[in-house]
Amino acid sequence: ESTLSLDEACTMLKLKEGTMENCLQSLLQSPFQDRNTSNITTIFCIYQVFPMAQLVLGQQFK
């Protein structure tokens, strides 16, 4: 059982979306500037996990 209201859940999703954007921007800039490709795996993991979390939360709060 969730203790979040629909408005709170939407706010959390928006915050997470912004967080993901910032995280991805820093990860994308870093490997190419430093010629360090170790962050590429992290980027792909974030892209795989994040949409799934949004889908699950979206279904839960319909």
C-alpha positions in Angstrom: 0.0 0.0 0.0 1.4 3.4 -1.0 1.3 6.4 1.3 1.9 8.8 -1.6 -1.0 10.7 -3.1 -1.2 10.9 -6.9 0.1 14.5 -6.9 3.1 13.5 -4.7 3.9 10.5 -7.0 3.8 12.8 -10.1 6.1 15.2 -8.3 8.5 12.4 -7.5 8.5 11.2 -11.1 9.3 14.8 -12.3 12.1 15.0 -9.8 13.5 11.7 -10.9 13.2 12.7 -14.6 15.2 15.8 -13.8 17.7 13.8 -11.8 18.2 11.3 -14.6 18.7 14.1 -17.1 21.4 15.7 -15.0 23.1 12.4 -14.3 23.1 11.4 -17.9 24.4 14.8 -19.0 27.4 14.5 -16.7 28.0 10.9 -17.6 27.8 11.6 -21.3 30.2 14.6 -21.1 32.7 12.8 -18.9 33.7 9.8 -21.0 34.2 11.7 -24.2 36.1 14.6 -22.6 38.4 12.3 -20.6 38.5 9.5 -23.2 37.2 7.3 -20.4 34.5 4.8 -21.5 33.9 3.2 -18.2 30.7 5.2 -17.7 29.1 3.9 -20.9 27.9 0.8 -19.0 26.3 3.0 -16.3 24.5 5.0 -18.9 23.0 1.9 -20.5 21.9 0.6 -17.2 20.2 3.9 -16.3 18.4 3.9 -19.6 17.1 0.4 -19.0 16.0 0.8 -15.4 14.5 4.2 -15.5 11.7 3.7 -18.0 10.7 0.5 -16.3 10.4 2.4 -12.9 8.3 5.1 -14.6 6.1 2.4 -16.2 5.5 0.6 -12.9 4.7 3.8 -11.0 2.5 5.0 -13.8 0.5 1.8 -13.7 0.2 1.9 -9.9 -1.2 5.4 -9.8 -3.7 5.2 -12.7 
